[in-house]
Amino acid sequence: MDQALQTETGLDEAIEALKTRFRGQLLRQGDDGYDAARVLWNGMIDRKPAVIARCSGAADVVAAVGFAREQNLSLAVKGGGHSVSGASICDGGIMIDLTPMKSIRVDPDARTARAEAGVNWGEFDAETQAFGLAMTGGQISHTGIAGLTLGGGVGWLARKYGMVVDNLLSVDIVTADGRLLHASDTENPDLFWAVRGGGGNFGIVTSFEYRLHPVGPLVVGGLAGFPIERGREILEFVRDFMSTAPDELAITTAFVSAPPAPFVPPEMQLKPIIGLAVCYCGSIEDGMRVLASVKALGPAFDVIGPMPYTAVQSMLDESSPYGTMRYYMKSGFLNEISDGAIDAMLSHASNPSSPFSTTVLVSLGGQMSRVDNKATAFGHREVRYDFTMFPGWINPAEDETHIAWVREYFEAMQPHLHGVYVNALMDEDSRLGEAYPPETYARLVEIKNRYDPTNLFRLNQNIRPTV
C-alpha cells in the first residue's frame, strides 16, 4: 500500500476510535461546519486541519490532546480565534476548538467568576454586569478570554484594577501528558505563575477563575474625534494629561478613518482622524469632571458621557471586524510619548495604506505598574503605553502593499519602543525575548521543560524547551 494512503487510512481509523470517547464534534474537510469552524479574526489565515475537535468539556480536551500526542500531529488551540498570527489553526494537524465551551458561573457574594475557555469578553461582561461586577477585559468584545488572559491581558480597567492576570485566581489546565490539573497560588504554583503571561506554552486551560470588582452598570465613556492636522497637539495633550490622571481613567488614542456615523461631520467621514476613546470607571460625576479637559479641546465630534460598561467594551468592535478582513500587525511598548515617537506616528499614520489602517496607543500604568515584575510571567510592569499598528484590507493582491507600510512604520518607531506585548507578535519569533525580562524567560523555559519537554504546544509564541 502507498505510504501516504497507509498513513491516511491509519488516521481515519484513529479518528473513528476517538469518536467513541469524544462527546463533542469531530469535523473533517467536507463535513458541515468544517469551514465555519476554520474562520479566525484575521482573514489572511486559511489553513485546513486534518480534524477539528470541537470540545464540549474538559474531558474532550484531554482526549484530543492524547490523540494529538499518539498520532504525532501538529496541535493548534482555538479559543476566541483572535491570534493575529493564526496560531489558532494548523494545516494537516488537529485544531482543538474550545468555542463550544461557554459556561460562566458568577458568585456575586464572593465577587468571583469561573468561565470556560470558549467564552469571549462580550459574553463574560454580560454575565458579570448582571451583578454590577466586572474585571479587566479586552477592548474588542469578540476577543476570547483565553488568549488575552494567557498573554497578560490589558483593557479599560487595567489602570484601576490591574491586568487580567492580576485578577486570575486559578485555572484548570490539560498538560501535554494528558493530566487535568488545577493551578493556583497554592496548588501547582509554578504552573500558575507561568500561565499568567507565558501564553499557551504549558497546556490548554479549560476554565479560568477571576476576581471581580464593582463596576457600572454605567461608566463615563465614548469617543472624541479631531482632524488629523491636530495630531501633534492631541498626542502632546495625552502625554501631559495621563501623567497625572487618576487610575479610574483609561484613554486609547487612535489614528483611524472616521466612521460614516450620524455624529461625525459629513466632511470628516471616511477621512483619517485622531480620536480619543475613553473609559472612567469611578463615579459619573467625577468622570465628567475629569473628562472636561478632553471636551475643552474642542473636538469635531464628541460622544463622551454616561453609558453602559458593556457599550464601552464593544464601542471599538467595528474597527476590527471578525473574519472579513486581512490584518498584519506590529507592536511595542512605550515608556513615554516622546517628540520623536510623535514625529514617527504623524508621518506614517497620516498616510495610511488602507482606509482601514489603525494606529492605537493604549494607556497603561496605574495599578498594573504597582505589581512586582516577578509576580507573574508578564514582566513589563513599568511601561506606560502599548503601541500597535495594523491595516485591514480585503483583496489578497494588496498584501505586499499593506505589509510594507507596517514594516516601514515599525522601523521608524523602533528606536522609541521598549519590549513588546506577547499577544501582539505575528511573524517575529526573533522578538520573543523582548516580551520577557531575561530572568523571567529563563524561568519559563524551566517550567516548559517540566510540563512540555517535547514541545507539543508549539503553535504559539513558542517558548522552546531545552531538555
Secondary structure, DSSP 8 states (H G I E B T S, - for coil): --HHHHHHHHHHHHHHHHHTT--SEEE-TTSTTHHHHH--SSTT-----SEEEE-SSHHHHHHHHHHHHHHT--EEEESSS--TT-TT--SSSEEEE-TT---EEEETTTTEEEEETT-BHHHHHHHHHTTTEE----SSTTSBHHHHHHH----TTHHHH--TGGGEEEEEEE-TTS-EEEEESSSSHHHHHHHTTSTTSS-EEEEEEEE-EE--SEEEEEEEEEEGGGHHHHHHHHHHHTTS--TTEEEEEEEEE----TTS-GGGTTSEEEEEEEEE-S-HHHHHHHTHHHHTT--SEE--EEEEHHHHHHTTGGGS-SSSSEE--EEEEESS--HHHHHHHHHHHTS-SSTT-EEEEEE--GGGGGS-TTSSS---TT--EEEEEE-EES-GGGHHHHHHHHHHHHHHHGGG-----GGG-SS-GGGGGGGS-HHHHHHHHHHHHHH-TT-SS-SSS------
